[in-house]
């Protein structure tokens, strides 16, 4: 492990500045990109806002792994030594030509800050995970009655309809809500909650809440809010099978909003339900359901994302060399 200390130092150093770069780019592009994404289909919005939320964490890790790809390919015997053409004294960022750590606060400082940030995000993730477990225990105090494989009924007058869990998600409805619904409304609610399970919205929310901490607070709040709204709109759309059901679903949202009347004491910020204590987004969701010009799935953003993901590994030599040149310039600066 000690022999890899220099490589770890380099990785943390680059991780800090790559994260900082992505945070700055995200801040300045937010006004333009946010409006573009909001014009897309809700399901697409959800995926984009999720990856945008975790980009400052996922991006640097992805880039650093690509930069290590030439040496990994050599270890696997797929390619020859990429570093043979480098001049003597060249600083390496690879798994074969390991560098000794540099005793400089300028190098260690950003790396330590980056490592501390990662630990804070992991701690936040653990706290949120414990919150899910506490919420599940709280739900069990109502002695839920199983009425289907993934569906449970709670004997409480508080209106409640949500799904909770990470690995094995379950739907919880309360008698305070089901007693007020007719057969068609009941089916719409069940379809909505099962759409959350199928889309793994609870896991997306859990990861986005923790790994978006590197964003500026205003950007983070906007991204998380947009993610939650997109999740709900996508599930609203999934709960409707026929065009004439849209009005019924919109009326149901208004009906449930009135039934809730702010009674969210038994909900968790990490659960996904027809309504939530964070915000019901009632106006936006009703508009989404009744809008005759539903946003189509846009293929161009998907093509661009796929091309980016494919092109980055193909350009691993360029990324590898670029990071090594940056490290060489930094070493000259601190010498």
FINUKE-306070 format. One record per residue (C-alpha): residue in three letters; chain; x, y, z. Coordinates in Angstrom, 1 decimal, always signed. Layout:
residues N
<site aa="ALA" ch="A" x="X" y="Y" z="Z"/>
...
***
This chain:
residues 335
<site aa="UNK" ch="A" x="+0.0" y="+0.0" z="+0.0"/>
<site aa="UNK" ch="A" x="+2.9" y="+2.4" z="+0.8"/>
<site aa="UNK" ch="A" x="+4.3" y="+2.1" z="-2.7"/>
<site aa="UNK" ch="A" x="+1.0" y="+3.5" z="-4.0"/>
<site aa="UNK" ch="A" x="+1.0" y="+6.5" z="-1.8"/>
<site aa="UNK" ch="A" x="+2.4" y="+8.8" z="-4.5"/>
<site aa="UNK" ch="A" x="-0.4" y="+7.6" z="-6.9"/>
<site aa="UNK" ch="A" x="-3.0" y="+8.2" z="-4.3"/>
<site aa="UNK" ch="A" x="-1.6" y="+11.7" z="-3.7"/>
<site aa="UNK" ch="A" x="-1.8" y="+12.4" z="-7.4"/>
<site aa="UNK" ch="A" x="-5.3" y="+11.0" z="-7.6"/>
<site aa="UNK" ch="A" x="-6.6" y="+13.1" z="-4.7"/>
<site aa="UNK" ch="A" x="-4.9" y="+16.3" z="-6.1"/>
<site aa="UNK" ch="A" x="-6.4" y="+15.8" z="-9.5"/>
<site aa="UNK" ch="A" x="-9.7" y="+14.9" z="-8.0"/>
<site aa="UNK" ch="A" x="-9.9" y="+18.2" z="-6.1"/>
<site aa="UNK" ch="A" x="-9.3" y="+20.3" z="-9.1"/>
<site aa="UNK" ch="A" x="-11.5" y="+18.3" z="-11.5"/>
<site aa="UNK" ch="A" x="-14.3" y="+18.5" z="-9.0"/>
<site aa="UNK" ch="A" x="-13.8" y="+22.3" z="-8.6"/>
<site aa="UNK" ch="A" x="-13.8" y="+22.6" z="-12.4"/>
<site aa="UNK" ch="A" x="-17.1" y="+20.7" z="-12.7"/>
<site aa="UNK" ch="A" x="-18.7" y="+22.7" z="-9.9"/>
<site aa="UNK" ch="A" x="-17.8" y="+26.0" z="-11.6"/>
<site aa="UNK" ch="A" x="-18.9" y="+24.8" z="-15.1"/>
<site aa="UNK" ch="A" x="-22.2" y="+23.6" z="-13.6"/>
<site aa="UNK" ch="A" x="-22.8" y="+26.9" z="-11.9"/>
<site aa="UNK" ch="A" x="-22.3" y="+29.0" z="-15.1"/>
<site aa="UNK" ch="A" x="-24.1" y="+26.6" z="-17.4"/>
<site aa="UNK" ch="A" x="-27.0" y="+26.0" z="-15.1"/>
<site aa="UNK" ch="A" x="-29.3" y="+28.8" z="-16.3"/>
<site aa="UNK" ch="A" x="-29.0" y="+27.6" z="-19.9"/>
<site aa="UNK" ch="A" x="-28.9" y="+23.8" z="-19.4"/>
<site aa="UNK" ch="A" x="-31.7" y="+23.8" z="-16.8"/>
<site aa="UNK" ch="A" x="-34.3" y="+25.3" z="-19.1"/>
<site aa="UNK" ch="A" x="-33.2" y="+22.9" z="-21.9"/>
<site aa="UNK" ch="A" x="-33.6" y="+19.8" z="-19.7"/>
<site aa="UNK" ch="A" x="-37.0" y="+21.0" z="-18.4"/>
<site aa="UNK" ch="A" x="-38.3" y="+20.9" z="-21.9"/>
<site aa="UNK" ch="A" x="-37.7" y="+17.2" z="-22.2"/>
<site aa="UNK" ch="A" x="-39.8" y="+14.2" z="-21.2"/>
<site aa="UNK" ch="A" x="-40.0" y="+13.8" z="-17.4"/>
<site aa="UNK" ch="A" x="-38.3" y="+10.4" z="-17.5"/>
<site aa="UNK" ch="A" x="-35.4" y="+12.0" z="-19.4"/>
<site aa="UNK" ch="A" x="-35.4" y="+14.9" z="-17.0"/>
<site aa="UNK" ch="A" x="-35.1" y="+12.5" z="-14.0"/>
<site aa="UNK" ch="A" x="-32.1" y="+10.7" z="-15.4"/>
<site aa="UNK" ch="A" x="-30.3" y="+13.9" z="-16.5"/>
<site aa="UNK" ch="A" x="-30.9" y="+15.7" z="-13.2"/>
<site aa="UNK" ch="A" x="-29.7" y="+12.6" z="-11.3"/>
<site aa="UNK" ch="A" x="-26.4" y="+12.4" z="-13.2"/>
<site aa="UNK" ch="A" x="-26.0" y="+16.1" z="-13.0"/>
<site aa="UNK" ch="A" x="-26.4" y="+16.0" z="-9.3"/>
<site aa="UNK" ch="A" x="-23.6" y="+13.4" z="-8.8"/>
<site aa="UNK" ch="A" x="-21.4" y="+14.7" z="-11.7"/>
<site aa="UNK" ch="A" x="-18.8" y="+16.4" z="-9.5"/>
<site aa="UNK" ch="A" x="-18.2" y="+13.1" z="-7.8"/>
<site aa="UNK" ch="A" x="-18.7" y="+10.7" z="-10.7"/>
<site aa="UNK" ch="A" x="-16.9" y="+12.8" z="-13.3"/>
<site aa="UNK" ch="A" x="-13.4" y="+13.0" z="-11.6"/>
<site aa="UNK" ch="A" x="-13.5" y="+9.3" z="-10.7"/>
<site aa="UNK" ch="A" x="-14.4" y="+8.4" z="-14.3"/>
<site aa="UNK" ch="A" x="-11.6" y="+10.6" z="-15.7"/>
<site aa="UNK" ch="A" x="-9.0" y="+9.3" z="-13.3"/>
<site aa="UNK" ch="A" x="-9.8" y="+5.7" z="-14.1"/>
<site aa="UNK" ch="A" x="-9.5" y="+6.5" z="-17.9"/>
<site aa="UNK" ch="A" x="-6.1" y="+8.1" z="-17.2"/>
<site aa="UNK" ch="A" x="-5.0" y="+4.9" z="-15.6"/>
<site aa="UNK" ch="A" x="-6.3" y="+2.8" z="-18.5"/>
<site aa="UNK" ch="A" x="-3.0" y="+2.7" z="-20.5"/>
<site aa="UNK" ch="A" x="-1.1" y="+1.1" z="-17.6"/>
<site aa="UNK" ch="A" x="-4.0" y="-1.2" z="-16.8"/>
<site aa="UNK" ch="A" x="-4.0" y="-2.4" z="-20.4"/>
<site aa="UNK" ch="A" x="-0.3" y="-3.1" z="-20.2"/>
<site aa="UNK" ch="A" x="-0.7" y="-5.1" z="-16.9"/>
<site aa="UNK" ch="A" x="-3.4" y="-7.2" z="-18.7"/>
<site aa="UNK" ch="A" x="-1.0" y="-7.7" z="-21.6"/>
<site aa="UNK" ch="A" x="-3.2" y="-6.0" z="-24.1"/>
<site aa="UNK" ch="A" x="-0.8" y="-3.2" z="-25.0"/>
<site aa="UNK" ch="A" x="+2.9" y="-2.3" z="-24.7"/>
<site aa="UNK" ch="A" x="+4.4" y="+0.1" z="-22.2"/>
<site aa="UNK" ch="A" x="+2.9" y="+3.5" z="-23.0"/>
<site aa="UNK" ch="A" x="+5.5" y="+5.3" z="-20.9"/>
<site aa="UNK" ch="A" x="+8.6" y="+4.1" z="-22.9"/>
<site aa="UNK" ch="A" x="+8.5" y="+7.2" z="-25.1"/>
<site aa="UNK" ch="A" x="+8.6" y="+9.6" z="-22.2"/>
<site aa="UNK" ch="A" x="+11.8" y="+11.5" z="-21.5"/>
<site aa="UNK" ch="A" x="+13.9" y="+10.7" z="-18.4"/>
<site aa="UNK" ch="A" x="+12.6" y="+12.4" z="-15.3"/>
<site aa="UNK" ch="A" x="+9.0" y="+12.5" z="-16.7"/>
<site aa="UNK" ch="A" x="+6.4" y="+12.3" z="-13.9"/>
<site aa="UNK" ch="A" x="+4.1" y="+9.3" z="-14.3"/>
<site aa="UNK" ch="A" x="+0.5" y="+8.8" z="-13.4"/>
<site aa="UNK" ch="A" x="+0.1" y="+5.1" z="-13.9"/>
<site aa="UNK" ch="A" x="+0.0" y="+1.7" z="-12.0"/>
<site aa="UNK" ch="A" x="+3.5" y="+0.6" z="-13.2"/>
<site aa="UNK" ch="A" x="+5.9" y="+3.6" z="-12.8"/>
<site aa="UNK" ch="A" x="+4.9" y="+4.6" z="-9.3"/>
<site aa="UNK" ch="A" x="+6.1" y="+8.0" z="-8.1"/>
<site aa="UNK" ch="A" x="+7.1" y="+8.8" z="-4.6"/>
<site aa="UNK" ch="A" x="+4.8" y="+11.3" z="-2.8"/>
<site aa="UNK" ch="A" x="+5.7" y="+15.0" z="-3.0"/>
<site aa="UNK" ch="A" x="+6.3" y="+16.6" z="+0.4"/>
<site aa="UNK" ch="A" x="+4.5" y="+19.8" z="-0.5"/>
<site aa="UNK" ch="A" x="+1.5" y="+21.5" z="+1.2"/>
<site aa="UNK" ch="A" x="+0.4" y="+22.7" z="-2.2"/>
<site aa="UNK" ch="A" x="+0.0" y="+19.0" z="-3.3"/>
<site aa="UNK" ch="A" x="-1.2" y="+17.5" z="+0.0"/>
<site aa="UNK" ch="A" x="-3.6" y="+20.4" z="+0.9"/>
<site aa="UNK" ch="A" x="-6.1" y="+20.0" z="-2.0"/>
<site aa="UNK" ch="A" x="-5.9" y="+16.2" z="-1.8"/>
<site aa="UNK" ch="A" x="-6.7" y="+16.3" z="+2.0"/>
<site aa="UNK" ch="A" x="-9.7" y="+18.6" z="+1.3"/>
<site aa="UNK" ch="A" x="-10.9" y="+16.3" z="-1.4"/>
<site aa="UNK" ch="A" x="-10.6" y="+13.2" z="+0.8"/>
<site aa="UNK" ch="A" x="-12.4" y="+15.0" z="+3.6"/>
<site aa="UNK" ch="A" x="-15.2" y="+15.9" z="+1.2"/>
<site aa="UNK" ch="A" x="-15.6" y="+12.3" z="+0.1"/>
<site aa="UNK" ch="A" x="-15.7" y="+11.2" z="+3.7"/>
<site aa="UNK" ch="A" x="-18.4" y="+13.8" z="+4.5"/>
<site aa="UNK" ch="A" x="-20.5" y="+12.6" z="+1.6"/>
<site aa="UNK" ch="A" x="-20.1" y="+9.0" z="+2.6"/>
<site aa="UNK" ch="A" x="-21.1" y="+10.0" z="+6.2"/>
<site aa="UNK" ch="A" x="-24.1" y="+11.8" z="+4.8"/>
<site aa="UNK" ch="A" x="-25.0" y="+8.7" z="+2.9"/>
<site aa="UNK" ch="A" x="-24.8" y="+6.5" z="+6.0"/>
<site aa="UNK" ch="A" x="-27.0" y="+9.0" z="+8.0"/>
<site aa="UNK" ch="A" x="-29.6" y="+8.9" z="+5.3"/>
<site aa="UNK" ch="A" x="-29.5" y="+5.1" z="+5.1"/>
<site aa="UNK" ch="A" x="-30.0" y="+5.0" z="+8.9"/>
<site aa="UNK" ch="A" x="-33.0" y="+7.4" z="+8.4"/>
<site aa="UNK" ch="A" x="-34.5" y="+4.9" z="+6.1"/>
<site aa="UNK" ch="A" x="-34.1" y="+2.1" z="+8.6"/>
<site aa="UNK" ch="A" x="-35.6" y="+4.3" z="+11.4"/>
<site aa="UNK" ch="A" x="-38.6" y="+5.2" z="+9.1"/>
<site aa="UNK" ch="A" x="-39.2" y="+1.5" z="+8.3"/>
<site aa="UNK" ch="A" x="-39.2" y="+0.7" z="+12.1"/>
<site aa="UNK" ch="A" x="-41.7" y="+3.6" z="+12.6"/>
<site aa="UNK" ch="A" x="-43.9" y="+2.2" z="+9.9"/>
<site aa="UNK" ch="A" x="-43.8" y="-1.2" z="+11.5"/>
<site aa="UNK" ch="A" x="-45.3" y="+0.3" z="+14.7"/>
<site aa="UNK" ch="A" x="-48.5" y="+0.6" z="+12.8"/>
<site aa="UNK" ch="A" x="-48.5" y="-3.2" z="+12.3"/>
<site aa="UNK" ch="A" x="-48.9" y="-3.1" z="+8.5"/>
<site aa="UNK" ch="A" x="-51.1" y="-5.7" z="+6.9"/>
<site aa="UNK" ch="A" x="-49.8" y="-7.4" z="+3.7"/>
<site aa="UNK" ch="A" x="-52.4" y="-7.2" z="+0.9"/>
<site aa="UNK" ch="A" x="-50.0" y="-8.0" z="-2.0"/>
<site aa="UNK" ch="A" x="-46.4" y="-9.0" z="-2.5"/>
<site aa="UNK" ch="A" x="-45.1" y="-5.4" z="-2.3"/>
<site aa="UNK" ch="A" x="-48.2" y="-3.7" z="-0.8"/>
<site aa="UNK" ch="A" x="-49.0" y="-3.1" z="+2.8"/>
<site aa="UNK" ch="A" x="-52.0" y="-1.4" z="+4.5"/>
<site aa="UNK" ch="A" x="-51.6" y="+0.7" z="+7.7"/>
<site aa="UNK" ch="A" x="-54.5" y="+1.1" z="+10.1"/>
<site aa="UNK" ch="A" x="-54.2" y="+4.9" z="+10.6"/>
<site aa="UNK" ch="A" x="-56.4" y="+7.9" z="+9.9"/>
<site aa="UNK" ch="A" x="-53.5" y="+9.8" z="+8.5"/>
<site aa="UNK" ch="A" x="-53.5" y="+9.8" z="+4.7"/>
<site aa="UNK" ch="A" x="-50.5" y="+8.0" z="+3.5"/>
<site aa="UNK" ch="A" x="-49.3" y="+6.6" z="+0.1"/>
<site aa="UNK" ch="A" x="-45.6" y="+6.0" z="-0.4"/>
<site aa="UNK" ch="A" x="-42.9" y="+3.4" z="-1.2"/>
<site aa="UNK" ch="A" x="-39.8" y="+3.1" z="+1.0"/>
<site aa="UNK" ch="A" x="-36.7" y="+1.0" z="+1.0"/>
<site aa="UNK" ch="A" x="-33.5" y="+0.6" z="-1.0"/>
<site aa="UNK" ch="A" x="-32.8" y="-3.0" z="-1.9"/>
<site aa="UNK" ch="A" x="-36.4" y="-4.3" z="-1.4"/>
<site aa="UNK" ch="A" x="-38.9" y="-1.5" z="-1.7"/>
<site aa="UNK" ch="A" x="-42.4" y="-1.7" z="-0.4"/>
<site aa="UNK" ch="A" x="-45.6" y="+0.3" z="-0.8"/>
<site aa="UNK" ch="A" x="-47.5" y="+1.5" z="+2.2"/>
<site aa="UNK" ch="A" x="-51.0" y="+2.8" z="+2.1"/>
<site aa="UNK" ch="A" x="-53.1" y="+4.0" z="+5.0"/>
<site aa="UNK" ch="A" x="-56.8" y="+3.3" z="+5.6"/>
<site aa="UNK" ch="A" x="-57.1" y="+7.1" z="+6.1"/>
<site aa="UNK" ch="A" x="-56.4" y="+7.4" z="+2.3"/>
<site aa="UNK" ch="A" x="-57.8" y="+4.2" z="+0.8"/>
<site aa="UNK" ch="A" x="-61.2" y="+4.7" z="+2.5"/>
<site aa="UNK" ch="A" x="-61.5" y="+8.0" z="+0.5"/>
<site aa="UNK" ch="A" x="-60.6" y="+6.5" z="-2.9"/>
<site aa="UNK" ch="A" x="-62.8" y="+4.8" z="-5.4"/>
<site aa="UNK" ch="A" x="-61.7" y="+1.7" z="-7.4"/>
<site aa="UNK" ch="A" x="-60.1" y="+3.7" z="-10.3"/>
<site aa="UNK" ch="A" x="-58.4" y="+6.2" z="-8.0"/>
<site aa="UNK" ch="A" x="-57.0" y="+3.3" z="-5.9"/>
<site aa="UNK" ch="A" x="-55.5" y="+1.7" z="-9.1"/>
<site aa="UNK" ch="A" x="-53.9" y="+5.0" z="-10.2"/>
<site aa="UNK" ch="A" x="-52.2" y="+5.4" z="-6.7"/>
<site aa="UNK" ch="A" x="-50.9" y="+1.8" z="-6.8"/>
<site aa="UNK" ch="A" x="-49.5" y="+2.2" z="-10.4"/>
<site aa="UNK" ch="A" x="-47.8" y="+5.5" z="-9.3"/>
<site aa="UNK" ch="A" x="-46.1" y="+3.9" z="-6.4"/>
<site aa="UNK" ch="A" x="-45.0" y="+0.8" z="-8.4"/>
<site aa="UNK" ch="A" x="-43.6" y="+3.1" z="-11.0"/>
<site aa="UNK" ch="A" x="-41.3" y="+4.6" z="-8.3"/>
<site aa="UNK" ch="A" x="-40.1" y="+1.1" z="-7.4"/>
<site aa="UNK" ch="A" x="-39.5" y="+0.2" z="-11.1"/>
<site aa="UNK" ch="A" x="-37.6" y="+3.4" z="-11.7"/>
<site aa="UNK" ch="A" x="-35.6" y="+3.0" z="-8.4"/>
<site aa="UNK" ch="A" x="-36.4" y="+6.6" z="-7.4"/>
<site aa="UNK" ch="A" x="-35.6" y="+6.0" z="-3.8"/>
<site aa="UNK" ch="A" x="-32.1" y="+4.9" z="-4.6"/>
<site aa="UNK" ch="A" x="-31.6" y="+7.9" z="-7.0"/>
<site aa="UNK" ch="A" x="-32.8" y="+10.3" z="-4.3"/>
<site aa="UNK" ch="A" x="-30.5" y="+8.7" z="-1.7"/>
<site aa="UNK" ch="A" x="-27.4" y="+9.0" z="-3.9"/>
<site aa="UNK" ch="A" x="-28.3" y="+12.4" z="-5.2"/>
<site aa="UNK" ch="A" x="-28.8" y="+13.9" z="-1.7"/>
<site aa="UNK" ch="A" x="-25.3" y="+12.8" z="-0.6"/>
<site aa="UNK" ch="A" x="-23.2" y="+13.1" z="-3.7"/>
<site aa="UNK" ch="A" x="-24.5" y="+16.5" z="-4.7"/>
<site aa="UNK" ch="A" x="-23.0" y="+18.1" z="-1.6"/>
<site aa="UNK" ch="A" x="-20.1" y="+19.4" z="-3.7"/>
<site aa="UNK" ch="A" x="-22.4" y="+21.6" z="-5.8"/>
<site aa="UNK" ch="A" x="-23.0" y="+25.2" z="-4.7"/>
<site aa="UNK" ch="A" x="-26.0" y="+25.2" z="-2.2"/>
<site aa="UNK" ch="A" x="-28.3" y="+27.1" z="-4.6"/>
<site aa="UNK" ch="A" x="-27.5" y="+24.8" z="-7.5"/>
<site aa="UNK" ch="A" x="-27.9" y="+21.7" z="-5.3"/>
<site aa="UNK" ch="A" x="-31.3" y="+22.8" z="-4.0"/>
<site aa="UNK" ch="A" x="-32.5" y="+23.4" z="-7.6"/>
<site aa="UNK" ch="A" x="-31.2" y="+20.1" z="-8.9"/>
<site aa="UNK" ch="A" x="-32.7" y="+18.1" z="-6.1"/>
<site aa="UNK" ch="A" x="-36.0" y="+19.9" z="-6.4"/>
<site aa="UNK" ch="A" x="-36.1" y="+19.3" z="-10.1"/>
<site aa="UNK" ch="A" x="-35.1" y="+15.7" z="-9.7"/>
<site aa="UNK" ch="A" x="-38.0" y="+15.1" z="-7.2"/>
<site aa="UNK" ch="A" x="-40.5" y="+16.8" z="-9.5"/>
<site aa="UNK" ch="A" x="-39.3" y="+14.9" z="-12.6"/>
<site aa="UNK" ch="A" x="-39.6" y="+11.6" z="-10.6"/>
<site aa="UNK" ch="A" x="-43.2" y="+12.4" z="-9.7"/>
<site aa="UNK" ch="A" x="-44.2" y="+13.5" z="-13.2"/>
<site aa="UNK" ch="A" x="-42.7" y="+10.4" z="-14.7"/>
<site aa="UNK" ch="A" x="-44.6" y="+8.2" z="-12.3"/>
<site aa="UNK" ch="A" x="-47.8" y="+10.3" z="-12.9"/>
<site aa="UNK" ch="A" x="-47.4" y="+9.5" z="-16.6"/>
<site aa="UNK" ch="A" x="-46.7" y="+5.8" z="-15.9"/>
<site aa="UNK" ch="A" x="-49.8" y="+5.5" z="-13.8"/>
<site aa="UNK" ch="A" x="-52.0" y="+6.4" z="-16.8"/>
<site aa="UNK" ch="A" x="-52.8" y="+3.9" z="-19.5"/>
<site aa="UNK" ch="A" x="-55.4" y="+5.7" z="-21.5"/>
<site aa="UNK" ch="A" x="-55.7" y="+9.3" z="-22.6"/>
<site aa="UNK" ch="A" x="-59.1" y="+9.8" z="-20.9"/>
<site aa="UNK" ch="A" x="-57.5" y="+8.9" z="-17.6"/>
<site aa="UNK" ch="A" x="-55.4" y="+12.1" z="-17.5"/>
<site aa="UNK" ch="A" x="-58.2" y="+14.2" z="-16.1"/>
<site aa="UNK" ch="A" x="-59.0" y="+11.6" z="-13.5"/>
<site aa="UNK" ch="A" x="-55.4" y="+11.5" z="-12.4"/>
<site aa="UNK" ch="A" x="-55.2" y="+15.3" z="-12.2"/>
<site aa="UNK" ch="A" x="-58.4" y="+15.4" z="-10.1"/>
<site aa="UNK" ch="A" x="-57.0" y="+12.7" z="-7.9"/>
<site aa="UNK" ch="A" x="-53.8" y="+14.7" z="-7.2"/>
<site aa="UNK" ch="A" x="-56.0" y="+17.7" z="-6.1"/>
<site aa="UNK" ch="A" x="-58.2" y="+15.4" z="-4.0"/>
<site aa="UNK" ch="A" x="-55.2" y="+13.8" z="-2.2"/>
<site aa="UNK" ch="A" x="-53.6" y="+17.2" z="-1.6"/>
<site aa="UNK" ch="A" x="-56.8" y="+18.3" z="+0.2"/>
<site aa="UNK" ch="A" x="-56.9" y="+15.1" z="+2.2"/>
<site aa="UNK" ch="A" x="-53.3" y="+15.5" z="+3.4"/>
<site aa="UNK" ch="A" x="-53.8" y="+19.1" z="+4.6"/>
<site aa="UNK" ch="A" x="-50.2" y="+19.1" z="+5.8"/>
<site aa="UNK" ch="A" x="-50.3" y="+15.8" z="+7.7"/>
<site aa="UNK" ch="A" x="-46.8" y="+14.5" z="+6.9"/>
<site aa="UNK" ch="A" x="-45.6" y="+13.6" z="+10.4"/>
<site aa="UNK" ch="A" x="-45.2" y="+9.9" z="+9.4"/>
<site aa="UNK" ch="A" x="-43.3" y="+10.6" z="+6.2"/>
<site aa="UNK" ch="A" x="-39.6" y="+10.6" z="+5.5"/>
<site aa="UNK" ch="A" x="-37.7" y="+12.9" z="+3.2"/>
<site aa="UNK" ch="A" x="-36.2" y="+9.7" z="+1.6"/>
<site aa="UNK" ch="A" x="-39.6" y="+8.1" z="+0.8"/>
<site aa="UNK" ch="A" x="-41.4" y="+8.5" z="-2.5"/>
<site aa="UNK" ch="A" x="-45.1" y="+9.1" z="-2.5"/>
<site aa="UNK" ch="A" x="-48.0" y="+10.7" z="-4.3"/>
<site aa="UNK" ch="A" x="-47.5" y="+13.7" z="-2.0"/>
<site aa="UNK" ch="A" x="-44.4" y="+14.5" z="+0.1"/>
<site aa="UNK" ch="A" x="-43.6" y="+16.9" z="+2.9"/>
<site aa="UNK" ch="A" x="-40.9" y="+18.5" z="+0.8"/>
<site aa="UNK" ch="A" x="-43.3" y="+19.8" z="-1.8"/>
<site aa="UNK" ch="A" x="-46.3" y="+18.4" z="-3.6"/>
<site aa="UNK" ch="A" x="-45.5" y="+20.3" z="-6.9"/>
<site aa="UNK" ch="A" x="-49.3" y="+20.1" z="-7.4"/>
<site aa="UNK" ch="A" x="-49.6" y="+22.8" z="-10.1"/>
<site aa="UNK" ch="A" x="-46.6" y="+21.5" z="-12.1"/>
<site aa="UNK" ch="A" x="-47.9" y="+17.9" z="-11.9"/>
<site aa="UNK" ch="A" x="-51.4" y="+18.8" z="-12.9"/>
<site aa="UNK" ch="A" x="-50.1" y="+20.8" z="-15.8"/>
<site aa="UNK" ch="A" x="-47.9" y="+17.9" z="-16.9"/>
<site aa="UNK" ch="A" x="-50.9" y="+15.6" z="-16.9"/>
<site aa="UNK" ch="A" x="-53.3" y="+17.9" z="-18.8"/>
<site aa="UNK" ch="A" x="-50.8" y="+19.3" z="-21.3"/>
<site aa="UNK" ch="A" x="-51.8" y="+18.1" z="-24.7"/>
<site aa="UNK" ch="A" x="-48.3" y="+18.7" z="-26.0"/>
<site aa="UNK" ch="A" x="-46.4" y="+16.2" z="-23.8"/>
<site aa="UNK" ch="A" x="-42.7" y="+16.5" z="-24.3"/>
<site aa="UNK" ch="A" x="-41.4" y="+13.7" z="-26.6"/>
<site aa="UNK" ch="A" x="-38.4" y="+11.7" z="-25.7"/>
<site aa="UNK" ch="A" x="-35.5" y="+13.6" z="-27.3"/>
<site aa="UNK" ch="A" x="-32.9" y="+11.4" z="-28.9"/>
<site aa="UNK" ch="A" x="-30.1" y="+14.0" z="-29.5"/>
<site aa="UNK" ch="A" x="-29.1" y="+14.4" z="-25.8"/>
<site aa="UNK" ch="A" x="-29.0" y="+10.6" z="-25.5"/>
<site aa="UNK" ch="A" x="-26.8" y="+10.3" z="-28.5"/>
<site aa="UNK" ch="A" x="-24.4" y="+13.0" z="-27.2"/>
<site aa="UNK" ch="A" x="-24.2" y="+11.3" z="-23.8"/>
<site aa="UNK" ch="A" x="-23.4" y="+7.9" z="-25.4"/>
<site aa="UNK" ch="A" x="-20.8" y="+9.5" z="-27.7"/>
<site aa="UNK" ch="A" x="-19.1" y="+11.2" z="-24.8"/>
<site aa="UNK" ch="A" x="-19.0" y="+8.0" z="-22.7"/>
<site aa="UNK" ch="A" x="-17.5" y="+6.1" z="-25.6"/>
<site aa="UNK" ch="A" x="-15.1" y="+8.8" z="-26.8"/>
<site aa="UNK" ch="A" x="-13.5" y="+9.4" z="-23.4"/>
<site aa="UNK" ch="A" x="-12.1" y="+5.8" z="-23.0"/>
<site aa="UNK" ch="A" x="-10.9" y="+5.9" z="-26.7"/>
<site aa="UNK" ch="A" x="-9.0" y="+9.1" z="-25.8"/>
<site aa="UNK" ch="A" x="-7.4" y="+7.6" z="-22.7"/>
<site aa="UNK" ch="A" x="-3.9" y="+8.3" z="-24.0"/>
<site aa="UNK" ch="A" x="-4.7" y="+12.0" z="-24.4"/>
<site aa="UNK" ch="A" x="-6.2" y="+12.2" z="-20.9"/>
<site aa="UNK" ch="A" x="-3.3" y="+10.3" z="-19.4"/>
<site aa="UNK" ch="A" x="-0.7" y="+12.5" z="-21.1"/>
<site aa="UNK" ch="A" x="-2.6" y="+15.7" z="-20.2"/>
<site aa="UNK" ch="A" x="-2.7" y="+14.8" z="-16.4"/>
<site aa="UNK" ch="A" x="+1.0" y="+13.9" z="-16.5"/>
<site aa="UNK" ch="A" x="+1.9" y="+17.2" z="-18.2"/>
<site aa="UNK" ch="A" x="-0.1" y="+19.1" z="-15.6"/>
<site aa="UNK" ch="A" x="+1.8" y="+17.3" z="-12.8"/>
<site aa="UNK" ch="A" x="+5.1" y="+18.2" z="-14.4"/>
<site aa="UNK" ch="A" x="+4.2" y="+21.8" z="-14.6"/>
<site aa="UNK" ch="A" x="+3.1" y="+21.8" z="-10.9"/>
<site aa="UNK" ch="A" x="+6.3" y="+20.1" z="-9.9"/>
<site aa="UNK" ch="A" x="+8.3" y="+22.8" z="-11.6"/>
<site aa="UNK" ch="A" x="+6.2" y="+25.5" z="-9.9"/>
<site aa="UNK" ch="A" x="+6.7" y="+24.0" z="-6.4"/>
<site aa="UNK" ch="A" x="+10.4" y="+23.2" z="-6.9"/>
***
